[in-house]
Amino acid sequence: MDRQRSSTPPDTPPAPAPTLQEPQLILDFGPPPPPCFDNFVPGPNLECAATLRHLVHTLQQGETPAQRFFYVWGPAGSGKSHLASALTASQAPNLTVVDDVDQYSKGRQRTLFHRFNALVEQPEQALVVFGNQPPARLKLLPELVSRLGWGMVFALQPLDDTALVDALEHTARERGLTLGQDLSTYLLRHTRRDMASLKTILDGLEQLARARKKQLTLPLLKDYLQRREQSGG
């Protein structure tokens, strides 16, 4: 006589825990907006941002700017890269933008030095250079260091807590998300405080929230940060 087959399914292993690579929920908010003057949170750097924005407007109107040489410096997270990208994206005519001049090789330094000299005879041209130190502290060719101090020099300051919270909430709104005060406070207390790092965390948190079809909450943030730390991120 045939044995009766058991209808009990074999034991199955437990489902693996979700990871940071979980499939995203199909909700297309589009890519994060590129850096521009409208989404730059100036904080204590309002004068610099306003001056550079006015420069772009002047060049776009085909006018000759009153000041044509600018050097902007500041520590990591102070907004240098954002402003450099905003200037480049503006596609303002007759504008040259140089980022991270402190990392230039000697060959590129000489090229920039000659560029300075050429621009002196071209009043319609403007040049904005970004670095991580004031001109006198840069370990560059002395003649280039001298040129960097020709025009207006701005020292960018990192955002304080209030400005960082504003920037985080602004970034979240651009993605169609709501970032509560509790999340902002937790991020500032338990993660790196520069805006680039905070945006990277917000991007990953958004991905996890979409995959789980959940709103941004403090427990979700804590879970994400724990997973990120375990993965070495």
C-alpha positions as CSV (number, residue, x, y, z in Angstrom):
1,M,0.0,0.0,0.0
2,D,1.4,3.4,-0.9
3,R,2.3,5.6,1.9
4,Q,0.3,8.8,2.3
5,R,2.3,11.8,1.3
6,S,2.6,14.4,3.9
7,S,1.0,17.8,3.1
8,T,3.3,19.6,5.5
9,P,5.7,21.8,3.6
10,P,9.4,21.3,4.4
11,D,11.0,23.7,6.7
12,T,12.0,26.9,5.0
13,P,14.8,29.2,6.2
14,P,13.8,32.5,7.6
15,A,13.7,35.4,5.2
16,P,17.0,37.3,5.2
17,A,17.0,40.7,7.0
18,P,16.6,43.6,4.6
19,T,19.8,45.4,3.7
20,L,20.6,48.9,2.4
21,Q,20.3,47.4,-1.1
22,E,16.5,46.6,-0.8
23,P,14.5,47.3,-3.9
24,Q,13.2,50.8,-4.0
25,L,9.5,51.5,-4.0
26,I,8.4,52.6,-7.5
27,L,7.9,56.3,-6.7
28,D,9.7,58.6,-9.0
29,F,10.6,61.9,-7.3
30,G,13.3,62.5,-9.9
31,P,17.0,63.0,-9.1
32,P,18.0,65.5,-6.5
33,P,18.2,69.0,-7.9
34,P,21.7,70.1,-8.9
35,P,23.5,72.7,-6.8
36,C,22.4,76.3,-7.6
37,F,22.0,79.6,-5.9
38,D,18.4,79.0,-5.1
39,N,19.1,75.9,-3.0
40,F,22.2,77.2,-1.3
41,V,21.6,77.9,2.4
42,P,24.0,80.8,3.0
43,G,23.8,81.1,6.8
44,P,26.7,83.4,7.7
45,N,27.9,83.4,4.0
46,L,25.1,85.6,2.7
47,E,27.4,88.4,1.4
48,C,29.6,86.0,-0.6
49,A,26.6,84.2,-2.1
50,A,24.8,87.4,-3.0
51,T,28.0,88.9,-4.5
52,L,28.6,85.8,-6.7
53,R,25.0,85.7,-7.7
54,H,25.2,89.4,-8.7
55,L,28.3,88.6,-10.8
56,V,26.4,86.0,-12.7
57,H,23.6,88.4,-13.4
58,T,25.9,91.1,-14.5
59,L,27.7,88.8,-17.0
60,Q,24.4,87.4,-18.3
61,Q,23.3,90.9,-19.0
62,G,26.4,91.5,-21.1
63,E,27.7,94.1,-18.7
64,T,31.2,94.6,-17.4
65,P,31.4,93.7,-13.7
66,A,32.9,96.2,-11.3
67,Q,34.9,93.5,-9.6
68,R,36.3,90.6,-11.8
69,F,38.6,88.6,-9.5
70,F,37.3,86.6,-6.5
71,Y,38.9,84.1,-4.2
72,V,36.7,82.0,-1.9
73,W,38.0,79.8,0.8
74,G,36.8,77.7,3.7
75,P,36.9,74.3,5.4
76,A,35.2,71.2,4.2
77,G,31.4,71.5,4.5
78,S,31.3,75.3,4.2
79,G,29.7,75.3,0.8
80,K,32.7,75.9,-1.6
81,S,31.8,73.0,-4.0
82,H,28.1,74.0,-4.0
83,L,28.9,77.6,-5.0
84,A,31.5,76.5,-7.6
85,S,28.9,74.1,-9.1
86,A,26.2,76.9,-9.1
87,L,28.6,79.3,-10.9
88,T,29.4,76.6,-13.5
89,A,25.8,75.6,-14.0
90,S,24.8,79.3,-14.6
91,Q,26.7,79.2,-17.9
92,A,27.4,82.9,-17.5
93,P,29.4,84.1,-20.4
94,N,33.0,85.2,-19.8
95,L,33.2,83.5,-16.5
96,T,36.0,81.1,-15.5
97,V,35.5,79.0,-12.3
98,V,38.4,77.2,-10.6
99,D,37.7,74.8,-7.8
100,D,40.2,73.2,-5.4
101,V,43.1,75.3,-6.4
102,D,45.0,74.0,-3.4
103,Q,45.2,70.6,-5.2
104,Y,46.6,72.0,-8.4
105,S,49.9,70.6,-9.8
106,K,52.7,73.1,-10.5
107,G,51.8,72.9,-14.2
108,R,48.2,73.8,-13.6
109,Q,49.3,76.6,-11.2
110,R,51.5,78.1,-14.0
111,T,48.6,77.9,-16.4
112,L,46.3,79.7,-14.0
113,F,48.9,82.3,-13.3
114,H,49.1,83.1,-17.0
115,R,45.3,83.1,-17.1
116,F,45.2,85.8,-14.5
117,N,47.7,87.9,-16.5
118,A,45.7,87.5,-19.7
119,L,42.4,88.5,-18.0
120,V,43.8,91.8,-16.9
121,E,43.5,93.0,-20.5
122,Q,40.0,91.6,-20.9
123,P,37.6,93.7,-18.8
124,E,34.6,91.7,-19.8
125,Q,36.1,88.5,-18.2
126,A,35.7,87.4,-14.6
127,L,37.5,84.7,-12.6
128,V,36.3,83.0,-9.4
129,V,38.8,80.6,-7.6
130,F,38.0,78.3,-4.6
131,G,40.5,76.9,-2.1
132,N,40.7,75.6,1.4
133,Q,43.1,78.2,2.9
134,P,43.5,82.0,2.7
135,P,45.9,83.0,0.0
136,A,48.9,83.6,2.2
137,R,48.7,80.0,3.6
138,L,48.4,78.2,0.3
139,K,51.4,76.1,-0.6
140,L,51.3,77.3,-4.2
141,L,53.7,79.2,-6.5
142,P,54.3,82.6,-4.9
143,E,53.4,84.5,-8.0
144,L,50.0,82.7,-8.1
145,V,49.4,83.3,-4.4
146,S,49.9,87.0,-5.1
147,R,47.3,87.0,-7.9
148,L,44.7,85.2,-5.7
149,G,44.8,88.2,-3.4
150,W,44.2,90.7,-6.2
151,G,40.4,90.9,-5.9
152,M,37.7,90.2,-3.3
153,V,38.5,87.5,-0.8
154,F,35.7,85.7,1.0
155,A,36.1,83.3,3.9
156,L,33.2,80.9,4.1
157,Q,32.0,79.7,7.5
158,P,30.4,76.3,8.2
159,L,26.7,76.5,9.0
160,D,25.6,76.6,12.7
161,D,22.9,74.3,14.0
162,T,20.0,76.5,13.0
163,A,21.3,76.9,9.4
164,L,22.1,73.2,9.2
165,V,18.5,72.3,10.2
166,D,17.1,74.7,7.6
167,A,19.4,73.2,5.0
168,L,18.4,69.6,5.8
169,E,14.7,70.5,5.8
170,H,15.1,72.3,2.5
171,T,16.9,69.3,1.0
172,A,14.2,67.0,2.1
173,R,11.4,69.2,0.7
174,E,13.2,69.2,-2.7
175,R,12.8,65.4,-2.6
176,G,9.1,65.5,-1.7
177,L,9.9,64.4,1.9
178,T,9.2,65.8,5.4
179,L,12.0,65.8,7.9
180,G,10.8,66.5,11.4
181,Q,12.7,68.4,14.1
182,D,13.5,65.1,15.9
183,L,15.3,63.7,12.9
184,S,17.2,66.8,12.3
185,T,18.3,67.1,15.9
186,Y,19.4,63.4,16.0
187,L,21.4,63.8,12.8
188,L,23.3,66.7,14.1
189,R,24.1,65.0,17.4
190,H,25.1,61.6,16.0
191,T,26.6,62.1,12.6
192,R,29.2,64.3,10.8
193,R,27.9,67.8,10.7
194,D,29.1,68.9,7.2
195,M,26.4,69.3,4.7
196,A,27.8,66.9,2.2
197,S,27.8,64.1,4.7
198,L,24.3,64.9,5.9
199,K,23.0,64.9,2.3
200,T,24.5,61.5,1.7
201,I,22.8,60.2,4.8
202,L,19.5,61.7,3.7
203,D,19.8,60.1,0.3
204,G,20.3,56.7,1.8
205,L,17.5,57.2,4.3
206,E,15.2,58.2,1.5
207,Q,16.1,55.0,-0.4
208,L,15.3,52.8,2.6
209,A,12.0,54.6,3.3
210,R,10.9,54.1,-0.3
211,A,11.8,50.4,-0.2
212,R,9.8,49.9,3.0
213,K,7.0,52.2,1.9
214,K,7.3,54.2,5.1
215,Q,7.6,57.8,6.1
216,L,10.8,59.2,7.5
217,T,10.7,58.5,11.2
218,L,13.3,58.5,14.0
219,P,13.2,54.7,14.4
220,L,13.8,54.4,10.6
221,L,16.7,56.8,10.8
222,K,18.3,54.9,13.7
223,D,17.9,51.6,11.9
224,Y,19.5,53.1,8.7
225,L,22.5,54.5,10.6
226,Q,23.0,51.2,12.4
227,R,23.0,49.3,9.1
228,R,25.3,52.0,7.5
229,E,27.8,51.6,10.4
230,Q,27.7,47.8,10.1
231,S,28.4,48.0,6.4
232,G,31.3,50.3,7.0
233,G,29.6,53.3,5.4
